[in-house]
């Protein structure tokens, strides 16, 4: 029998595996380096704003209105996590590892995901302007209805990632490595070289918007007859 090739799906494919009925309410601390929070629900009373605790773990956790702004949790691991209506502006989660995570209606302005590893992660209706994904690795990630103005993906690696109905103005993809990254249906403008989109999927209309920058980089002199 000949081998069958399965088409790779663009975007998140594995759903979050968490039973919300099994989660117990948890408080907001104390959080120290190496913390572990499992099978828990953290609501508005969980104030993690400004917490400094690296290399922790959130597994089978639901954040619902929790405050994470300004927290410093470098190297944190998230597995089977749902984060709804959280405030995470200017948090530093550089080097984070996320597997099967959903961010929904979250404010993540200026959040640091540099050098993070994201797999099967969904950002839905999130504010991610000025977010930093520099040198991060994204595999099977979905951005849906998000604001990503001036977000930084420089030197990142993206594969099978989808930007759907997003606003991405002045995005930086300098030296990024893209494979099967779909921008169709989003507003796409770059502040860096258009060549950083090598490996991307764009619509004919998006290509028209990018064509002037492409001509400039190729040193093509476009003039009227």
C-alpha positions in Angstrom: 0.0 0.0 0.0 1.2 3.5 -0.8 1.7 5.9 2.0 -0.9 8.6 2.6 0.1 12.2 3.2 -1.9 14.1 5.7 -2.3 17.8 5.1 -0.9 19.9 8.0 -3.5 22.2 9.5 -2.6 25.9 9.9 -3.4 27.2 13.3 -4.0 25.6 16.7 -5.1 21.9 16.4 -5.1 20.4 19.9 -7.8 21.8 22.3 -7.2 22.6 25.9 -7.8 19.4 28.0 -9.2 20.7 31.2 -12.4 19.9 33.1 -13.7 23.2 34.5 -15.9 21.4 37.0 -12.8 19.8 38.6 -11.0 23.1 39.3 -10.8 24.3 42.8 -10.6 28.1 43.7 -7.1 29.2 44.4 -5.8 32.4 45.9 -3.1 34.7 44.6 0.0 33.5 46.4 2.4 33.4 47.7 4.3 32.8 44.5 8.0 32.0 44.6 10.5 30.7 42.0 9.6 27.1 41.1 5.9 27.4 42.1 3.3 24.9 41.0 -0.4 25.6 40.5 -2.5 22.7 39.3 -6.2 22.0 38.8 -7.1 25.5 40.0 -9.2 28.4 39.1 -7.9 31.9 39.6 -10.4 34.7 39.5 -10.3 38.5 40.0 -9.3 38.0 43.6 -6.0 36.5 42.3 -3.8 39.5 42.1 -0.5 38.4 40.6 0.4 41.9 39.3 4.1 42.6 39.9 4.9 39.1 41.2 8.5 38.1 40.6 8.7 34.3 40.4 10.5 32.4 37.6 10.4 28.8 36.4 6.9 28.1 37.8 4.1 25.8 36.5 0.5 26.3 35.7 -1.2 23.0 34.7 -4.9 22.6 34.1 -5.7 26.1 35.2 -8.3 28.6 34.4 -7.6 32.3 34.8 -10.8 34.3 34.8 -10.3 38.1 35.3 -7.0 37.6 37.1 -4.5 40.5 37.2 -1.1 39.6 35.8 0.1 43.0 34.8 3.8 43.7 35.4 4.4 40.2 36.7 7.9 38.7 36.0 7.6 34.9 35.5 10.4 34.1 33.2 10.6 30.5 32.1 7.0 29.8 33.3 5.4 26.6 31.9 1.7 26.5 31.0 -0.1 23.3 30.0 -3.9 23.0 29.4 -4.6 26.6 30.5 -7.6 28.9 29.7 -7.0 32.6 30.4 -10.1 34.8 30.0 -10.3 38.5 30.5 -6.9 38.8 32.2 -4.9 41.9 32.5 -1.3 41.1 31.6 0.1 44.4 30.3 3.9 44.7 30.5 4.3 41.3 32.1 7.6 39.6 31.4 7.1 35.9 30.6 10.2 35.6 28.5 11.2 32.0 27.8 7.8 30.7 28.7 6.7 27.3 27.4 3.0 27.0 26.4 1.2 23.9 25.3 -2.6 23.8 24.7 -3.3 27.3 26.0 -6.2 29.7 25.1 -6.0 33.4 25.7 -9.5 35.0 25.3 -10.4 38.7 25.5 -7.1 39.4 27.3 -5.2 42.7 27.5 -1.6 41.8 26.9 -0.2 45.1 25.7 3.6 45.1 25.9 3.8 41.6 27.3 7.1 39.9 26.8 7.1 36.4 25.2 10.7 36.7 23.9 12.4 33.3 23.3 9.1 31.6 24.3 8.0 28.2 22.9 4.3 28.1 21.9 2.5 25.1 20.6 -1.3 24.7 20.0 -1.9 28.2 21.5 -4.9 30.4 20.6 -5.1 34.2 21.1 -8.7 35.3 20.6 -9.8 39.0 20.7 -6.7 40.0 22.6 -4.8 43.3 22.8 -1.2 42.4 21.9 0.0 45.8 20.7 3.8 46.2 21.4 4.0 42.5 22.5 7.4 41.0 22.1 7.8 37.6 20.4 11.4 38.2 19.4 13.3 34.9 18.9 10.2 32.9 20.0 9.1 29.6 18.4 5.4 29.4 17.4 4.0 26.1 16.1 0.3 25.7 15.3 -0.7 29.0 16.8 -3.9 31.0 16.0 -4.3 34.7 16.4 -8.0 35.6 15.9 -9.4 39.1 16.0 -6.3 40.4 17.8 -4.7 43.9 17.8 -1.0 43.3 17.1 0.2 46.8 16.2 3.9 47.3 16.6 4.4 43.7 17.8 7.9 42.3 17.5 8.5 38.9 15.8 12.1 39.6 14.8 14.2 36.5 14.5 11.3 34.3 15.6 10.3 31.0 14.0 6.7 30.5 13.0 5.2 27.4 11.4 1.6 26.5 10.7 0.4 29.7 12.3 -2.7 31.7 11.3 -3.5 35.4 11.7 -7.3 35.7 11.2 -9.1 39.1 11.2 -6.2 40.7 13.0 -4.8 44.2 12.9 -1.1 44.1 12.5 0.4 47.6 11.8 4.1 48.3 11.9 4.9 44.7 12.8 8.5 43.6 12.8 9.4 40.3 11.1 13.0 41.1 10.5 15.0 37.9 10.0 12.0 35.8 11.0 11.7 32.2 9.6 8.2 31.5 8.4 6.7 28.2 7.1 3.0 28.0 6.2 2.0 31.2 8.0 -1.4 32.5 6.9 -2.1 36.3 7.1 -5.2 36.3 4.8 -8.0 38.3 6.2 -5.8 40.5 8.4 -4.6 44.1 8.0 -0.9 43.7 7.4 1.7 46.5 7.4 5.4 46.1 8.3 8.0 48.4 9.7 10.7 46.0 8.7 11.9 44.3 5.4 9.1 42.6 3.5 11.5 39.8 2.9 10.9 38.8 6.5 7.6 37.4 5.2 9.3 34.7 3.1 7.2 31.5 3.6 4.0 33.4 4.3 0.5 33.1 2.7 -1.1 36.4 1.8 -4.1 37.5 -0.3 -3.9 39.3 -3.7 -5.0 42.5 -1.9 -2.3 42.2 0.8 0.2 41.6 -2.0 -0.8 44.9 -3.6 -0.3 46.7 -0.3 3.1 45.2 0.1 4.2 45.6 -3.6 5.6 49.1 -3.2 7.9 48.0 -0.4 8.9 44.9 -2.4 9.8 47.1 -5.4 11.8 49.4 -3.2 13.8 46.6 -1.7 14.5 45.1 -5.1 15.6 48.5 -6.3 12.9 48.6 -9.1 12.2 52.0 -10.4 8.5 52.2 -11.1 7.4 55.1 -13.3 4.4 56.2 -15.3 4.7 55.8 -19.1 
